[in-house]
Amino acid sequence: MVLKHPGNGIEIVKRIEKIDKSMTFVFGDNRDCSEDSRKFGEVPVGDVIGRMVLKV
């Protein structure tokens, strides 16, 4: 998913692991080095911009 980084508002691409009515928990691809919800916490659903799709 594409969403706004909660700290600086830039658009980032992350994988959503958990979603409820108001918050999401997101992970990056490199779990050892990624800045994701383990670092900045859950992200409000309203900050999710859209879905990223790649076709090759």
Summary of the structure (lengths in Angstrom):
residues: 56
radius of gyration: 10.8
end to end distance: 18.1
largest distance: 33.2
contacts: 120
relative contact order: 0.32
helix: 12%
strand: 38%
